[in-house]
Amino acid sequence: MSEDSTLSQAERDRYLAYEDQRRRTLLRVMVPAGATLTGLAWVVATVTLVVMPRQDVSVWVNDAITLLLVDMFLGAWIALQRDHVTLASGLVVAAGGGGVLATVAISGFSQGLTPLTLIQLASLTLVVVLVGMLGDLRTILGAAALLSLVTLSVLLWAPRPPDLAATIQAQLPLLASVSITYQWGVAALMVAIWLTYRQTLSALGAAYDRSQQLDNLKAQFITHINHELRTPIMTLQGYVEYLRLGHAALPEEEVHTALESAGRSADTLVVLLNNILDIRRIETNQVIDPEPVPVRESIDAALALVDPRLGGERVRDVHVGIPDGLVIWGDQVRLQQILINLLSNAVKYSEPGTPIEVSGKFITPGSSGDGRTRLRDWPEANTGARGIGEIAVRDYGYGIPPDQISLLFNRFARLPRELASPVGGTGLGLYLCRVFAESMGGSIRAESNGVPGEGSTFRLYLPLAPGAAA
């Protein structure tokens, strides 16, 4: 296979595996057939020479070449048995193509440019077919060029019978052009087949990769959902059974505590199921109808909905710094859901009593905005001309190891540290944040140096609404 810089290493490895299998299948038919045919031809030629030894030297040369071809096919068979597919392919191409070329050249220069030689020249196109079945693009083009050279050499310099010399000389341009045209026509056909095969294989490989990804996602989904559902369900079941069996003898305060715990387990189930439903709605490609959304109002609404029990008993200081007039172009419900997820994470993954900061700013054309911000274009609005708005949520918690930041926004992604911590989660919240942001033409990213106490910052970028004033 010729090197192709557009192929990834995985695609290249997959192509080579399929190509080896294809060649192996062809060779299992071609090698025995070639060995049998050339072996029979050699036996017939040898018997003829034994019976009638007074033959032209070219006949003896052809017999020797035929024996060499038999040996090459036998060598290809041995290589194939030892799984050396590339070597076997090379021997078959050399034996089949080289044998035909040698036979035509010897016949042309020893017997002259007879009608039989012209028929043999026409059969040279079979060499291109053989090379096309076992070779790659370069081999096909190289074989076609070599055939053209041999054809021209025979037509120009092979001896011509006296009675045909004038006719051949007059028809020489036509003979050369037709022969070479046929050869390159077949070569072009083999190239087209080869390219189509490559394209089809690439498409099949992409479909296979997609199938593997879906299988992996399904396995991850079952694993995560099994873990996340089992804990709150078993907890809820335990408290319900505890209250059912002992409610008459339990003090009122203990009953209240058990009911609170059962309620928290039920809330966890509701959050998990809502996240799954949100993913389902996203994957049905629901199109939103964008509208102006005031950022400060969405932040206030999100703060009111963040569960205060996430951060323990101590009150958090939330510092909000949003400039007046910061209005984004998107969907209020989705923006609010993003903010709820970011604020909930900030509370969960930081020590009780540490502050949380929420800030915003305009990034307009010509300003010194973040060069890494990339927005998708709305089909009906030039968001680049209006600029974008940035909303940042910062905590002073445990931080995120920089080498794990790229995992955050994947579906069901939880960092290794989180899996061993008592902090619960489904691994869906930040994935939803990313998908909601992209559905509104924006993006989201995280910043952290992984140092506990310095925390993390999540930056959300969304297009500004028409008329939003900086």
HELIX and SHEET records of a PDB file:
HELIX    1   1 GLN A    9  VAL A   51  1                                  43    
HELIX    2   2 VAL A   57  GLN A   81  1                                  25    
HELIX    3   3 VAL A   85  GLN A  111  1                                  27    
HELIX    4   4 PRO A  115  ALA A  122  1                                   8    
HELIX    5   5 THR A  125  LEU A  134  1                                  10    
HELIX    6   6 LEU A  137  TRP A  157  1                                  21    
HELIX    7   7 PRO A  162  GLY A  246  1                                  85    
HELIX    8   8 GLU A  252  GLU A  283  1                                  32    
HELIX    9   9 VAL A  295  LEU A  305  1                                  11    
HELIX   10  10 PRO A  308  GLY A  311  5                                   4    
HELIX   11  11 GLN A  332  LYS A  348  1                                  17    
HELIX   12  12 THR A  383  ARG A  386  1                                   4    
HELIX   13  13 PRO A  402  LEU A  407  5                                   6    
HELIX   14  14 PRO A  416  LEU A  419  1                                   4    
HELIX   15  15 GLY A  429  SER A  439  1                                  11    
SHEET    1   A 2 GLU A 291  PRO A 294  0                                        
SHEET    2   A 2 VAL A 327  GLY A 330 -1                                        
SHEET    1   B 5 VAL A 318  GLY A 321  0                                        
SHEET    2   B 5 ILE A 356  ILE A 363  1                                        
SHEET    3   B 5 ILE A 388  ASP A 395 -1                                        
SHEET    4   B 5 THR A 457  PRO A 463 -1                                        
SHEET    5   B 5 SER A 443  GLU A 447 -1                                        
END                                                                             
